[in-house]
């Protein structure tokens, strides 16, 4: 019996998704667990894997189309079905399943361009075949996916110099990445202009910036967190002179392997050790029961052009520092490129928000439910402190825990913070 490939719900806030690219074409064999398509959610572009093995008999939703969660994207023939019959049956249902629910932009009355078009039978081909026209200037705009547009803007690339390979000449992310990889010195490629500084709004003028899908999702989630979770905050200072010295020695040892540990890597490891000793913090809360975990899946808040993504370093408590560096670097790079898989964005048991590179002395973060806590890590800086009745300069680090007072008492949080401080000040405790 044929199996439907449906739009998965890849995040808690996802209501719809866009098929960015099919990695299989009709008639191709598909294995269970194999990547079949890339899907853009409200947070990232993620790989979608097949749950069954078979032959891709029909692609119902084409590249660039947006559909609701649960809509049929394609159909697999998993037995001895006739591919033509399976495709014909899927084709009859295509208009019904390809219609997406209203997007946030449509509900808000915002202008909908070709990036927001979905399959509506014959009207779909018309929408993708004609370049969008600016209502004020009347000049045709280049057709480009939202992700490709963001990447081009981030790199300061004039999209008119890029040849699109998507449907109807649409520019997709791969086109922008290929343009960047080719570089300005390659024949036939125009040099990309230097990135421009953000433009100031002219005096007496104003600029209205519509929310992107990611920013709207962040706004909704964080508002709900602050409204529904009774946050409280505990801050502690740690002397990280020994930690920085350890990092220096380890980096000398790892230099032949081209591995360079960051302070954030050592902090992440220390947090994982402290969480195992205080399972009340390494937990989630669904409103009626608390679930405590014997493994640490650490979320790492990563800034991206449109907002924030939290990739998850799973089982960090079982990793050495070199593996933490390599895996976190890979996750962060793919998070910024919006190429994470579903299990790399879900299932965190605790989150760290590290803004140390920005020079902040102290800040607090908002809890990412259903987790019960989040740690804000500021910058390590030289401060005048008292040691043995003498004022000396030491490298100090401020850490602030935001905790859910419904399930975590103040003393419980304080014990976790005291343990974390002791580990950071005596890194050898990570080994015992």
C-alpha positions in Angstrom: 0.0 0.0 0.0 1.4 3.4 -0.9 2.8 5.6 1.9 2.3 9.3 2.1 5.2 11.7 2.8 3.7 14.5 4.8 4.9 17.9 6.1 6.3 17.1 9.5 6.0 19.4 12.6 9.7 20.1 13.1 9.3 22.5 16.0 6.7 23.2 18.7 5.7 26.5 17.0 5.6 25.2 13.4 2.2 25.4 11.6 3.4 25.3 8.0 6.5 24.8 6.0 8.0 25.4 2.6 9.6 22.7 0.4 13.0 24.2 -0.4 14.4 21.3 -2.4 13.7 17.7 -3.3 16.7 15.5 -3.2 14.8 12.7 -5.0 12.9 12.8 -8.2 9.9 10.7 -9.2 10.9 7.2 -9.9 13.9 7.2 -7.6 14.4 4.6 -4.9 14.2 5.8 -1.3 15.5 4.0 1.8 14.1 4.5 5.2 16.1 7.2 7.0 17.4 8.7 3.8 17.1 12.4 3.2 14.4 13.2 0.7 13.8 16.9 0.9 14.8 20.2 2.6 12.0 22.0 4.4 11.9 25.6 5.7 10.2 26.0 9.0 9.6 29.1 11.1 13.1 28.7 12.5 15.4 27.0 10.0 15.8 24.9 6.9 15.9 21.3 8.0 16.4 18.0 6.3 13.4 15.7 6.1 14.0 11.9 6.1 11.8 9.1 4.8 10.2 6.8 7.4 9.6 4.0 4.8 11.5 2.5 1.9 10.1 2.3 -1.6 10.0 4.3 -4.8 9.0 7.9 -5.0 5.9 7.6 -7.2 4.7 11.2 -7.0 5.8 14.6 -5.9 2.7 16.4 -4.8 4.2 19.7 -3.6 6.9 21.3 -5.7 9.9 23.3 -4.6 9.0 26.7 -3.3 5.5 25.8 -2.2 4.2 26.4 1.3 1.8 24.0 2.9 0.3 23.3 6.3 1.8 20.7 8.7 0.4 17.3 7.8 -0.2 18.1 4.2 0.9 15.4 1.7 4.2 16.3 0.0 4.7 13.1 -2.0 3.8 9.4 -2.2 6.0 6.3 -1.9 5.2 3.1 -3.6 6.3 0.5 -1.0 5.0 -2.7 -2.6 4.2 -3.9 -6.1 2.0 -0.9 -6.9 1.9 0.5 -10.4 3.8 3.8 -10.2 1.6 5.4 -12.9 -1.6 4.6 -10.9 -0.1 5.8 -7.7 0.9 9.1 -9.3 -2.5 9.5 -10.9 -4.2 9.0 -7.6 -1.8 11.4 -5.9 -2.4 14.0 -8.6 -6.1 14.0 -8.1 -5.6 15.0 -4.4 -2.8 17.5 -5.1 -4.9 20.7 -5.2 -6.6 19.9 -1.9 -3.5 19.0 0.1 -1.3 21.7 -1.3 -3.3 24.6 0.0 -1.7 26.1 3.0 -3.2 27.8 5.9 -3.0 31.6 6.1 0.5 32.8 7.0 1.2 35.3 9.7 1.9 37.9 7.0 -1.5 37.3 5.4 -3.3 37.5 8.7 -1.7 40.8 9.4 -2.7 42.2 6.0 0.9 42.4 4.8 1.8 42.2 1.1 2.4 38.6 -0.1 5.0 38.2 -2.8 6.0 35.2 -4.8 7.9 33.7 -1.8 4.6 33.2 -0.1 2.7 31.6 -3.0 1.4 28.1 -2.5 -0.1 25.5 -4.8 -3.5 26.5 -6.0 -3.8 24.3 -9.1 -3.3 26.4 -12.2 -2.7 29.6 -10.4 0.6 28.3 -8.9 2.3 28.1 -12.3 1.2 31.6 -13.1 2.6 33.0 -9.8 6.0 31.4 -10.3 6.3 32.2 -14.0 5.9 36.0 -13.7 8.5 38.1 -11.9 7.1 40.1 -9.0 6.8 43.8 -9.6 7.5 46.6 -7.2 4.3 48.5 -6.7 6.1 51.9 -6.5 8.8 51.6 -9.2 7.2 49.1 -11.5 10.6 47.3 -11.8 10.6 43.5 -11.8 12.2 42.0 -8.7 14.5 39.0 -8.9 12.7 35.9 -7.7 14.5 34.5 -4.6 13.6 32.3 -1.7 13.6 34.0 1.8 16.6 32.0 3.0 18.6 32.8 -0.1 17.7 36.5 0.2 18.8 36.6 3.9 22.1 34.9 3.0 22.7 37.3 0.1 22.0 40.3 2.3 24.3 39.0 5.0 27.1 38.6 2.6 26.4 41.9 0.8 25.8 40.3 -2.6 23.8 41.9 -5.4 21.2 39.2 -6.2 20.9 40.5 -9.8 24.4 39.0 -10.4 23.2 35.5 -9.4 21.7 33.0 -11.9 18.8 31.2 -10.3 18.5 27.4 -10.7 15.1 27.0 -9.0 11.7 26.7 -10.6 11.2 29.6 -13.1 14.7 30.8 -12.5 14.1 31.3 -8.8 17.3 31.9 -6.8 17.7 29.3 -4.0 20.2 29.0 -1.2 22.5 26.7 -3.2 22.9 29.4 -5.9 24.0 32.0 -3.4 26.4 29.5 -1.7 27.8 28.6 -5.1 28.3 32.3 -5.9 30.2 32.8 -2.7 32.3 29.7 -3.2 33.3 30.8 -6.8 34.7 34.1 -5.5 35.3 37.3 -7.4 38.4 36.0 -9.2 36.6 33.2 -11.1 35.9 33.9 -14.8 32.4 35.0 -15.6 31.6 35.9 -12.0 31.1 39.5 -10.9 32.8 40.6 -7.7 30.4 40.8 -4.8 30.2 44.3 -3.3 31.7 44.8 0.1 29.2 44.4 3.0 27.6 47.7 3.9 27.0 49.1 7.3 23.4 49.3 8.5 21.8 52.3 7.0 20.5 55.0 9.4 16.9 56.1 9.2 16.9 59.6 7.9 16.0 62.4 10.2 12.2 63.0 10.3 11.6 59.6 8.6 10.6 56.2 10.0 11.2 52.6 8.9 8.6 49.9 9.3 10.1 46.4 9.4 7.6 43.5 9.2 8.4 40.5 11.4 9.9 37.5 9.7 8.5 34.1 10.5 11.4 33.4 12.8 11.1 36.7 14.7 7.3 36.2 15.1 7.9 32.7 16.5 10.5 34.0 18.9 8.2 36.8 20.0 5.3 34.4 20.6 7.4 31.8 22.5 9.2 34.3 24.8 6.1 36.2 25.6 4.4 33.0 26.6 7.5 32.1 28.7 7.5 35.4 30.6 3.8 35.4 31.1 3.4 31.8 32.3 6.7 31.1 34.1 7.5 32.8 37.4 11.2 33.6 36.7 13.7 34.4 39.4 17.4 35.1 39.0 20.5 34.1 40.9 24.0 35.5 40.0 27.3 34.3 41.1 30.9 35.3 40.3 33.6 32.7 39.5 37.4 33.2 39.5 38.4 31.6 36.2 42.2 32.1 36.3 42.7 28.4 36.6 40.3 27.6 33.9 42.0 30.0 31.5 45.4 28.5 32.3 44.1 25.0 31.6 42.7 26.2 28.3 46.0 27.6 27.3 47.9 24.4 28.1 45.3 22.2 26.3 45.4 24.4 23.2 49.2 24.0 23.0 48.7 20.3 23.2 45.9 20.3 20.6 47.7 22.7 18.2 49.0 19.9 15.9 45.4 18.7 15.5 44.2 22.2 14.5 41.8 22.2 17.5 41.5 25.3 19.6 39.2 25.2 22.7 37.2 28.2 23.6 36.3 29.3 27.1 32.7 28.5 26.2 33.7 24.8 25.6 35.1 24.5 29.1 32.1 26.3 30.6 29.7 24.0 28.8 31.5 20.9 30.1 31.4 22.3 33.7 27.7 23.0 33.3 27.0 19.4 32.2 28.9 18.1 35.3 27.0 20.4 37.6 23.7 19.4 36.1 24.3 15.7 36.7 24.9 16.5 40.3 21.7 18.6 40.5 19.0 16.7 38.5 16.3 19.1 39.7 17.8 21.7 37.3 18.4 19.2 34.4 14.7 18.8 34.0 11.5 19.8 32.1 8.1 20.7 33.4 4.8 20.1 31.5 2.5 21.8 34.0 1.6 18.7 36.0 4.8 16.7 36.4 8.6 17.2 36.4 10.8 15.0 34.3 14.5 14.7 35.4 17.1 13.4 33.0 20.2 11.2 33.5 21.8 12.7 30.4 22.5 16.3 29.6 21.3 17.6 26.2 22.6 21.2 26.3 21.0 23.9 24.2 23.3 26.6 22.9 21.7 29.9 22.0 23.1 31.1 18.7 22.4 34.5 17.1 21.4 34.4 13.4 20.5 37.4 11.2 16.8 37.0 11.8 16.9 36.1 15.4 17.9 33.2 17.5 18.3 29.4 17.1 19.1 26.9 19.9 21.0 23.9 18.5 21.3 21.0 21.0 24.5 19.3 21.9 23.2 15.9 22.8 24.9 13.8 25.6 27.5 16.5 26.2 28.1 14.9 29.6 29.7 11.9 27.7 32.0 14.1 25.6 35.6 15.2 26.1 36.6 18.8 25.5 37.9 18.2 22.0 34.7 16.6 20.9 32.6 19.4 22.5 34.6 21.9 20.4 34.3 20.0 17.2 30.6 19.2 17.6 29.6 22.6 18.9 31.5 24.4 16.1 29.7 22.2 13.5 26.3 22.8 15.1 26.8 26.6 15.3 28.0 26.8 11.7 25.0 24.8 10.4 22.6 26.8 12.7 23.8 30.0 11.1 23.3 28.5 7.7 19.9 27.1 8.9 20.8 23.5 8.0 20.0 21.7 11.2 18.2 18.4 11.5 15.1 18.1 13.7 16.8 16.2 16.5 19.5 18.9 16.6 17.0 21.5 17.5 14.8 19.6 20.0 15.1 17.8 23.2 17.4 20.1 25.2 17.3 19.6 29.0 19.0 22.9 29.8 20.2 25.9 27.8 23.2 28.2 28.0 23.1 31.7 26.5 26.7 32.9 26.2 27.3 36.6 25.3 30.8 36.8 26.6 32.2 37.9 23.3 30.1 41.1 23.5 31.8 42.3 26.7 28.7 42.2 28.9 29.4 42.1 32.6 26.1 40.5 33.5 22.7 39.8 32.0 19.7 37.5 32.4 18.0 35.2 29.9 14.4 34.0 29.4 13.6 30.3 30.1 13.0 28.1 27.0 10.0 25.9 28.1 9.6 23.1 29.0 13.0 23.5 30.5 13.1 24.8 34.1 16.3 26.9 33.8 18.7 28.8 31.5 22.2 30.1 32.3 23.4 33.5 31.1 27.2 33.6 30.7 28.8 37.0 30.6 32.4 38.0 29.7 35.5 36.9 31.7 37.3 40.1 32.6 40.1 41.3 34.9 38.6 42.8 38.1 40.0 44.0 41.4 39.2 41.4 44.0 40.5 40.7 47.5 42.7 37.7 48.1 44.4 37.1 51.5 43.5 40.7 52.4 45.2 42.0 49.3 43.6 43.7 46.3 44.7 41.8 43.2 43.6 41.5 39.6 41.8 38.3 38.8 39.9 37.0 35.8 36.3 36.9 37.0 33.1 35.6 35.3 29.5 36.4 36.2 26.9 33.8 35.6 23.1 34.3 36.1 20.6 31.4 36.4 17.0 32.0 35.4 14.9 29.4 37.2 11.2 28.4 37.2 9.9 29.0 40.7 7.0 26.6 40.2 9.4 23.6 40.5 12.8 24.9 41.4 13.3 26.5 44.9 15.8 29.2 45.5 18.0 27.1 47.7 18.1 24.3 45.0 19.2 26.8 42.4 21.8 28.2 44.7 23.3 24.8 45.4 23.6 24.3 41.6 25.3 27.6 41.2 27.7 26.9 44.1 28.7 23.6 42.5 29.2 25.2 39.1 31.4 27.9 40.7 33.5 25.3 42.4 34.0 23.4 39.2 35.0 26.5 37.2 37.5 27.6 39.9 38.9 24.1 40.2 38.6 22.5 36.8 40.0 19.2 38.0 36.6 18.6 39.6 35.2 17.9 36.1 37.1 14.6 36.3 35.7 13.3 39.6 
